[in-house]
Amino acid sequence: MPEPLAIYLKDHLGGAQVALNLLEAMGDEHEDERYREFAKRLLPEIQADDKTLRSIAKAIDAEPDGIKNAGGWLLEKVARLKLGHTKSAGFEFFESLEMLSLGIAGKQSLWKALRIASNEDHRLREYDFDLLLRRAEDQFELVEQERLRLVPRVFVVNSESHAKR
């Protein structure tokens, strides 16, 4: 039976694939230059976090699970069909940003847990979890800023168009 830490890391590696695929598609396909640049700015940081997470998984002998990575890839494709996040800055894109925000919040939880585990597990001691956590907090704020910026466009009903219905 795999150790709980290995299972936990594999779960997060699968989630990281969703975020990477989402940002790559957003950076390549969004119609608004602002959001293409947003994705291109965030993508290298998420890639660096993924690389660190893969390094940790290797250090504890928990290589990425092909099935979970395929599941993450598939989840991103299904989300892409459902959310249509790559084209415009409407509700679907808002939901994509929320999914990304939730993933980053999960990554914050991961780094916090690994920071505590590193006190007892020598395999984790070489990683700077405080730095990783600060970066995740910055990423979260960046994504939340863009997500909340869309609220008026997505949720506030224009009184004139509403009156015409």
ROSE-4610 file (N, C-alpha, C; in Angstrom, 1 decimal, always signed):
// ROSE-4610
residu = [M/M/M/P/P/P/E/E/E/P/P/P/L/L/L/A/A/A/I/I/I/Y/Y/Y/L/L/L/K/K/K/D/D/D/H/H/H/L/L/L/G/G/G/G/G/G/A/A/A/Q/Q/Q/V/V/V/A/A/A/L/L/L/N/N/N/L/L/L/L/L/L/E/E/E/A/A/A/M/M/M/G/G/G/D/D/D/E/E/E/H/H/H/E/E/E/D/D/D/E/E/E/R/R/R/Y/Y/Y/R/R/R/E/E/E/F/F/F/A/A/A/K/K/K/R/R/R/L/L/L/L/L/L/P/P/P/E/E/E/I/I/I/Q/Q/Q/A/A/A/D/D/D/D/D/D/K/K/K/T/T/T/L/L/L/R/R/R/S/S/S/I/I/I/A/A/A/K/K/K/A/A/A/I/I/I/D/D/D/A/A/A/E/E/E/P/P/P/D/D/D/G/G/G/I/I/I/K/K/K/N/N/N/A/A/A/G/G/G/G/G/G/W/W/W/L/L/L/L/L/L/E/E/E/K/K/K/V/V/V/A/A/A/R/R/R/L/L/L/K/K/K/L/L/L/G/G/G/H/H/H/T/T/T/K/K/K/S/S/S/A/A/A/G/G/G/F/F/F/E/E/E/F/F/F/F/F/F/E/E/E/S/S/S/L/L/L/E/E/E/M/M/M/L/L/L/S/S/S/L/L/L/G/G/G/I/I/I/A/A/A/G/G/G/K/K/K/Q/Q/Q/S/S/S/L/L/L/W/W/W/K/K/K/A/A/A/L/L/L/R/R/R/I/I/I/A/A/A/S/S/S/N/N/N/E/E/E/D/D/D/H/H/H/R/R/R/L/L/L/R/R/R/E/E/E/Y/Y/Y/D/D/D/F/F/F/D/D/D/L/L/L/L/L/L/L/L/L/R/R/R/R/R/R/A/A/A/E/E/E/D/D/D/Q/Q/Q/F/F/F/E/E/E/L/L/L/V/V/V/E/E/E/Q/Q/Q/E/E/E/R/R/R/L/L/L/R/R/R/L/L/L/V/V/V/P/P/P/R/R/R/V/V/V/F/F/F/V/V/V/V/V/V/N/N/N/S/S/S/E/E/E/S/S/S/H/H/H/A/A/A/K/K/K/R/R/R]
num = [1/1/1/2/2/2/3/3/3/4/4/4/5/5/5/6/6/6/7/7/7/8/8/8/9/9/9/10/10/10/11/11/11/12/12/12/13/13/13/14/14/14/15/15/15/16/16/16/17/17/17/18/18/18/19/19/19/20/20/20/21/21/21/22/22/22/23/23/23/24/24/24/25/25/25/26/26/26/27/27/27/28/28/28/29/29/29/30/30/30/31/31/31/32/32/32/33/33/33/34/34/34/35/35/35/36/36/36/37/37/37/38/38/38/39/39/39/40/40/40/41/41/41/42/42/42/43/43/43/44/44/44/45/45/45/46/46/46/47/47/47/48/48/48/49/49/49/50/50/50/51/51/51/52/52/52/53/53/53/54/54/54/55/55/55/56/56/56/57/57/57/58/58/58/59/59/59/60/60/60/61/61/61/62/62/62/63/63/63/64/64/64/65/65/65/66/66/66/67/67/67/68/68/68/69/69/69/70/70/70/71/71/71/72/72/72/73/73/73/74/74/74/75/75/75/76/76/76/77/77/77/78/78/78/79/79/79/80/80/80/81/81/81/82/82/82/83/83/83/84/84/84/85/85/85/86/86/86/87/87/87/88/88/88/89/89/89/90/90/90/91/91/91/92/92/92/93/93/93/94/94/94/95/95/95/96/96/96/97/97/97/98/98/98/99/99/99/100/100/100/101/101/101/102/102/102/103/103/103/104/104/104/105/105/105/106/106/106/107/107/107/108/108/108/109/109/109/110/110/110/111/111/111/112/112/112/113/113/113/114/114/114/115/115/115/116/116/116/117/117/117/118/118/118/119/119/119/120/120/120/121/121/121/122/122/122/123/123/123/124/124/124/125/125/125/126/126/126/127/127/127/128/128/128/129/129/129/130/130/130/131/131/131/132/132/132/133/133/133/134/134/134/135/135/135/136/136/136/137/137/137/138/138/138/139/139/139/140/140/140/141/141/141/142/142/142/143/143/143/144/144/144/145/145/145/146/146/146/147/147/147/148/148/148/149/149/149/150/150/150/151/151/151/152/152/152/153/153/153/154/154/154/155/155/155/156/156/156/157/157/157/158/158/158/159/159/159/160/160/160/161/161/161/162/162/162/163/163/163/164/164/164/165/165/165]
x = [+0.8/+0.0/+0.9/+0.6/+1.5/+1.3/+2.4/+2.3/+1.3/+0.7/-0.3/+0.4/+1.7/+2.3/+2.4/+2.7/+2.9/+1.5/+0.5/-0.9/-1.2/-1.0/-1.2/-0.5/+0.8/+1.5/+1.0/+0.7/+0.1/-1.2/-2.0/-3.2/-2.9/-2.0/-1.6/-0.9/-0.2/+0.4/-0.6/-1.7/-2.8/-3.5/-3.7/-4.3/-3.4/-2.1/-1.2/-1.3/-1.5/-1.7/-2.9/-4.0/-5.2/-4.8/-4.2/-3.8/-2.9/-1.9/-1.0/-1.7/-2.5/-3.3/-4.2/-4.9/-5.8/-5.0/-3.9/-3.1/-2.5/-2.1/-1.5/-2.6/-3.8/-4.9/-5.3/-5.4/-5.7/-4.7/-3.4/-2.4/-2.3/-2.8/-2.8/-4.0/-5.2/-6.4/-7.4/-7.1/-8.1/-8.1/-9.3/-9.4/-8.9/-8.8/-8.4/-6.9/-6.1/-4.7/-4.4/-5.2/-4.9/-4.9/-5.8/-5.9/-4.8/-4.5/-3.4/-2.1/-1.9/-0.7/-0.7/-1.9/-2.1/-1.7/-2.2/-1.8/-0.3/+0.2/+1.6/+2.5/+2.0/+2.8/+2.7/+1.6/+1.4/+1.9/+1.9/+2.3/+3.7/+4.8/+6.1/+6.2/+5.4/+5.4/+4.8/+3.7/+3.0/+3.9/+4.6/+5.5/+6.6/+7.1/+8.2/+7.7/+6.5/+5.9/+5.7/+5.2/+5.1/+6.4/+7.4/+8.8/+9.2/+9.0/+9.3/+8.5/+7.3/+6.4/+6.9/+7.3/+7.8/+9.1/+9.9/+11.2/+10.9/+9.9/+9.5/+9.0/+8.2/+7.6/+8.7/+9.7/+10.8/+11.6/+11.8/+12.6/+12.0/+10.6/+10.0/+9.5/+10.0/+9.7/+8.2/+7.6/+6.2/+6.1/+6.7/+6.7/+5.2/+5.1/+3.7/+3.0/+1.7/+0.8/+0.2/+0.5/+0.0/-1.5/-2.1/-3.6/-4.1/-3.5/-4.0/-3.6/-2.5/-2.1/-3.1/-3.4/-4.4/-5.8/-6.1/-7.4/-7.4/-6.3/-6.2/-6.3/-5.6/-5.7/-7.2/-7.8/-9.2/-10.1/-9.9/-10.7/-10.6/-9.4/-9.2/-9.9/-9.9/-10.6/-12.1/-12.6/-14.1/-14.4/-13.6/-13.8/-13.8/-12.8/-12.7/-14.0/-14.6/-15.8/-16.9/-17.0/-18.1/-17.9/-16.7/-16.5/-16.2/-15.7/-15.3/-14.4/-13.5/-12.7/-11.7/-11.5/-10.4/-10.8/-12.1/-12.5/-12.8/-13.6/-14.0/-14.0/-14.3/-14.2/-15.6/-16.4/-17.7/-17.8/-18.9/-19.2/-18.3/-18.1/-17.3/-15.9/-15.4/-14.0/-13.9/-14.9/-15.0/-14.9/-15.6/-15.6/-14.2/-13.5/-12.2/-11.2/-11.3/-10.5/-10.8/-12.0/-12.4/-11.8/-11.8/-11.2/-9.7/-9.1/-7.6/-7.4/-8.2/-8.0/-8.1/-9.1/-9.3/-8.1/-7.6/-6.4/-5.2/-5.0/-3.9/-4.1/-5.3/-5.6/-5.2/-5.5/-5.1/-3.6/-2.9/-1.5/-0.9/-1.6/-1.2/-1.3/-2.4/-2.6/-1.5/-1.1/-0.1/+1.2/+1.7/+2.9/+2.9/+1.8/+1.7/+1.9/+1.2/+1.3/+2.7/+3.4/+4.7/+5.7/+5.5/+6.4/+6.4/+5.2/+5.1/+5.8/+5.5/+6.0/+7.6/+8.1/+9.6/+10.3/+9.6/+10.2/+10.6/+9.9/+10.1/+10.6/+10.4/+10.8/+12.0/+13.1/+14.4/+14.3/+13.5/+13.4/+12.8/+12.2/+11.6/+12.4/+13.4/+14.1/+14.8/+15.1/+15.9/+15.0/+13.7/+12.7/+12.4/+12.3/+11.9/+10.4/+9.7/+8.2/+7.7/+8.4/+8.0/+8.0/+9.0/+9.1/+8.0/+7.8/+6.7/+5.4/+5.2/+3.9/+3.7/+4.7/+4.5/+4.2/+4.9/+4.6/+3.2/+2.7/+1.3/+0.3/+0.6/-0.2/-0.3/+0.9/+0.9/+0.1/+0.2/-0.5/-2.0/-2.4/-3.8/-4.4/-3.6/-4.1/-4.2/-3.3/-3.3/-4.5/-4.8/-6.0/-7.3/-7.3/-8.5/-8.8/-7.8/-7.9/-8.6/-8.1/-8.7/-10.1/-10.3/-11.7/-12.7/-12.3/-13.3/-13.5/-12.5/-12.6/-13.8/-14.0/-15.1/-16.5/-16.6/-17.9/-19.0/-18.6/-19.7/-20.1/-19.2/-19.5/-20.4/-20.1/-20.7/-22.0/-22.1/-23.3/-24.2/-23.7/-24.5/-25.4/-26.7/-27.6/-27.7/-27.5/-27.7/-29.2/-29.6/-31.0/-31.8/-31.2/-31.9/-32.2/-31.2/-31.4/-32.4/-32.3/-33.2/-34.7/-34.9/-36.2/-36.9/-36.0/-36.6/-37.1/-36.7/-37.2/-38.6]
y = [-1.2/+0.0/+1.2/+2.2/+3.4/+4.2/+4.9/+5.8/+7.0/+7.5/+8.6/+9.8/+10.1/+11.3/+11.1/+9.9/+9.6/+9.8/+9.3/+9.5/+11.0/+11.7/+13.2/+13.9/+13.6/+14.3/+14.0/+12.7/+12.3/+13.0/+13.2/+14.0/+15.4/+16.0/+17.4/+17.5/+16.5/+16.5/+16.4/+15.7/+15.6/+17.0/+17.6/+19.0/+20.0/+19.9/+20.8/+20.7/+19.5/+19.3/+20.1/+20.1/+20.8/+22.3/+22.9/+24.3/+24.6/+23.8/+24.0/+24.0/+23.0/+23.0/+24.2/+24.5/+25.7/+27.0/+27.2/+28.4/+28.4/+27.3/+27.2/+27.5/+27.0/+27.2/+28.7/+29.2/+30.6/+31.6/+31.3/+32.1/+32.0/+30.9/+30.8/+31.2/+31.1/+31.2/+32.3/+33.0/+34.0/+35.1/+35.7/+36.8/+38.1/+38.2/+39.5/+39.4/+40.3/+40.3/+40.4/+41.1/+41.2/+39.8/+38.9/+37.6/+36.6/+36.8/+36.0/+36.4/+37.7/+38.1/+37.6/+37.7/+37.2/+35.7/+34.9/+33.5/+33.3/+34.0/+33.9/+34.3/+35.2/+35.7/+34.6/+34.0/+33.0/+31.7/+31.3/+30.0/+29.5/+30.4/+30.0/+29.7/+30.4/+30.1/+28.8/+28.5/+27.3/+26.1/+26.3/+25.3/+25.1/+26.1/+26.0/+25.2/+25.5/+24.8/+23.3/+23.0/+21.7/+20.9/+21.6/+21.0/+20.7/+21.6/+21.3/+20.2/+20.1/+19.1/+17.7/+17.7/+16.5/+16.0/+17.0/+16.7/+16.1/+16.7/+16.1/+14.7/+14.5/+13.2/+12.2/+12.6/+11.7/+11.4/+12.4/+12.3/+11.3/+11.2/+10.2/+9.0/+8.8/+7.6/+7.5/+8.7/+8.7/+9.3/+8.6/+9.2/+9.5/+10.5/+10.8/+9.6/+9.5/+8.5/+8.8/+8.0/+8.2/+8.3/+7.5/+7.5/+8.8/+9.3/+10.6/+11.7/+11.7/+12.8/+12.7/+11.5/+11.4/+11.9/+11.6/+12.1/+13.6/+14.2/+15.7/+16.3/+15.7/+16.1/+16.1/+14.9/+14.8/+15.8/+16.0/+16.9/+18.3/+18.7/+20.0/+20.1/+19.1/+19.1/+19.2/+18.4/+18.5/+19.9/+20.5/+21.8/+22.8/+22.6/+23.5/+23.5/+22.3/+22.2/+22.9/+22.6/+23.2/+24.7/+25.1/+26.5/+27.4/+26.9/+27.7/+28.9/+28.6/+29.7/+30.4/+29.8/+30.3/+31.4/+31.8/+32.7/+34.1/+34.2/+35.5/+35.7/+36.9/+37.1/+37.2/+36.2/+36.1/+35.1/+34.6/+33.7/+32.5/+31.9/+30.7/+31.0/+32.1/+32.5/+32.7/+33.4/+33.6/+32.3/+31.3/+30.0/+29.3/+29.5/+29.0/+29.6/+30.9/+31.6/+31.1/+30.9/+30.3/+28.9/+28.1/+26.8/+26.9/+27.8/+28.0/+28.6/+29.5/+30.0/+28.9/+28.1/+26.9/+26.0/+25.8/+24.9/+25.5/+26.8/+27.5/+27.5/+27.6/+27.5/+26.1/+25.1/+23.7/+23.6/+24.3/+24.3/+24.9/+26.0/+26.6/+25.6/+24.9/+23.8/+22.8/+22.4/+21.4/+21.9/+23.1/+23.6/+23.7/+24.1/+24.2/+22.8/+21.8/+20.5/+19.9/+20.2/+19.7/+20.4/+21.7/+22.4/+21.7/+21.4/+20.7/+19.3/+18.6/+17.2/+17.2/+18.3/+18.4/+18.4/+18.8/+18.8/+17.3/+16.4/+15.0/+14.1/+14.5/+13.7/+14.4/+13.7/+14.3/+14.4/+13.7/+13.8/+15.1/+15.8/+17.1/+18.3/+18.1/+19.3/+20.2/+19.8/+20.7/+21.7/+21.6/+22.5/+23.7/+24.9/+26.1/+26.3/+25.7/+25.7/+27.1/+27.9/+29.3/+30.1/+29.9/+30.6/+30.1/+28.8/+28.2/+28.7/+28.8/+29.3/+30.8/+31.6/+33.0/+33.2/+32.4/+32.5/+32.0/+31.0/+30.5/+31.6/+32.3/+33.4/+34.5/+34.8/+35.9/+35.5/+34.2/+33.7/+33.7/+33.3/+33.4/+34.8/+35.7/+37.1/+37.6/+37.3/+37.7/+37.1/+35.8/+35.2/+35.8/+35.9/+36.5/+37.9/+38.7/+40.1/+40.0/+39.2/+39.1/+38.5/+37.5/+36.9/+37.9/+38.6/+39.6/+40.8/+41.1/+42.2/+41.9/+40.6/+40.2/+40.2/+40.3/+40.2/+41.2/+42.5/+43.4/+42.9/+42.5/+42.1/+40.8/+39.9/+38.6/+38.6/+39.3/+39.1/+40.3/+41.5/+42.6/+42.9/+42.8/+43.0/+44.5/+44.8/+46.1/+46.4/+47.5/+47.8/+48.1/+48.7/+49.0/+47.7/+46.8/+45.5/+44.6/+44.7/+43.9/+44.4/+45.7/+46.3/+45.9/+45.7/+45.4/+43.9/+43.1/+41.7/+41.5]
z = [+0.0/+0.0/+0.0/-0.9/-1.0/+0.3/+0.6/+1.8/+1.5/+2.5/+2.3/+1.6/+2.0/+1.4/-0.2/-0.6/-2.0/-2.7/-2.1/-2.7/-2.8/-1.7/-1.6/-2.7/-2.9/-3.9/-5.3/-5.6/-6.9/-7.2/-6.2/-6.3/-6.8/-6.1/-6.5/-7.8/-8.2/-9.5/-10.6/-10.4/-11.3/-11.4/-10.3/-10.3/-11.0/-10.8/-11.5/-13.0/-13.5/-15.0/-15.5/-14.7/-15.1/-15.2/-14.2/-14.2/-15.4/-15.6/-16.7/-18.1/-18.3/-19.5/-19.7/-18.6/-18.6/-19.0/-18.4/-18.6/-20.0/-20.5/-21.8/-22.9/-22.7/-23.6/-23.6/-22.4/-22.2/-22.8/-22.6/-23.2/-24.7/-25.3/-26.8/-27.4/-26.8/-27.5/-27.0/-25.9/-25.4/-26.4/-26.6/-27.6/-27.0/-25.7/-25.1/-24.7/-25.3/-25.0/-23.5/-22.8/-21.3/-20.7/-21.0/-20.4/-21.0/-22.3/-22.8/-22.1/-21.8/-21.1/-19.6/-19.0/-17.7/-17.6/-18.5/-18.5/-18.7/-19.7/-20.0/-18.8/-18.0/-16.8/-15.7/-15.5/-14.5/-14.8/-16.1/-16.5/-16.0/-16.2/-15.7/-14.2/-13.4/-12.0/-11.7/-12.4/-12.1/-12.6/-13.7/-14.2/-13.2/-12.6/-11.6/-10.4/-10.0/-8.9/-9.2/-10.4/-10.9/-10.9/-11.3/-11.4/-9.9/-9.0/-7.6/-7.0/-7.3/-6.9/-7.4/-8.7/-9.3/-8.6/-8.3/-7.6/-6.2/-5.5/-4.2/-4.3/-5.3/-5.6/-5.9/-6.6/-6.9/-5.6/-4.8/-3.6/-2.6/-2.7/-1.8/-2.5/-3.7/-4.5/-4.9/-5.2/-5.6/-7.0/-8.0/-9.3/-9.8/-10.7/-11.1/-11.7/-11.4/-11.8/-13.2/-14.2/-15.5/-15.6/-14.8/-14.8/-14.2/-13.1/-12.6/-13.5/-14.2/-15.1/-16.3/-16.8/-17.9/-17.4/-16.1/-15.6/-15.5/-15.1/-15.0/-16.4/-17.4/-18.8/-19.3/-19.0/-19.4/-18.7/-17.4/-16.6/-17.3/-17.6/-18.2/-19.6/-20.4/-21.7/-21.4/-20.5/-20.2/-19.7/-18.8/-18.3/-19.4/-20.4/-21.5/-22.3/-22.6/-23.3/-22.6/-21.3/-20.5/-20.3/-20.0/-19.6/-20.8/-21.8/-23.0/-22.6/-21.7/-21.1/-22.1/-23.2/-24.0/-25.0/-25.0/-26.0/-25.5/-24.5/-24.1/-22.6/-22.1/-20.6/-20.0/-20.3/-19.7/-18.6/-18.3/-17.2/-17.2/-18.4/-18.5/-18.1/-18.5/-18.2/-16.7/-16.1/-14.7/-13.9/-14.4/-13.7/-13.9/-15.0/-15.2/-14.2/-14.1/-13.1/-11.7/-11.4/-10.1/-9.9/-10.9/-10.8/-10.5/-11.2/-11.1/-9.7/-9.2/-7.8/-6.8/-6.9/-6.0/-6.0/-7.2/-7.3/-6.6/-6.8/-6.1/-4.6/-4.1/-2.7/-2.2/-3.0/-2.7/-2.6/-3.5/-3.5/-2.2/-1.8/-0.5/+0.6/+0.6/+1.7/+1.6/+0.4/+0.2/+0.8/+0.4/+0.9/+2.4/+3.0/+4.5/+5.1/+4.5/+5.1/+4.9/+3.8/+3.5/+4.4/+4.7/+5.6/+7.0/+7.5/+8.8/+8.7/+7.6/+7.5/+7.4/+6.8/+6.7/+8.0/+9.1/+10.4/+10.8/+10.3/+10.7/+9.5/+8.3/+7.1/+6.4/+6.5/+6.0/+4.5/+3.8/+2.3/+1.9/+2.8/+2.4/+2.9/+3.6/+4.2/+3.3/+2.1/+1.1/+0.5/+0.7/+0.0/+0.9/+0.2/+1.0/+0.9/+1.8/+1.7/+2.1/+2.8/+3.1/+1.8/+1.0/-0.3/-1.2/-1.3/-2.2/-1.7/-0.4/+0.1/-0.3/-0.1/-0.5/-1.9/-2.8/-4.2/-4.5/-3.9/-4.1/-3.6/-2.5/-2.0/-3.0/-3.6/-4.6/-5.9/-6.3/-7.4/-7.1/-5.9/-5.6/-5.7/-5.1/-5.2/-6.6/-7.5/-8.9/-9.6/-9.4/-10.0/-9.4/-8.1/-7.5/-8.0/-8.2/-8.7/-10.0/-10.9/-12.2/-12.2/-11.4/-11.2/-10.7/-9.7/-9.1/-10.0/-10.8/-11.8/-12.8/-13.0/-13.9/-13.4/-12.1/-11.4/-12.0/-12.1/-12.7/-14.1/-14.9/-16.3/-16.3/-15.4/-15.4/-14.6/-13.5/-12.6/-12.5/-12.7/-12.6/-13.8/-13.6/-14.7/-15.1/-16.3/-16.8/-16.6/-15.9/-15.6/-16.9/-17.9/-19.2/-19.9/-20.1/-20.8/-20.0/-18.7/-17.9/-18.0/-18.1/-18.2/-19.6/-20.6/-21.9/-22.0/-21.0/-21.1/-20.8]
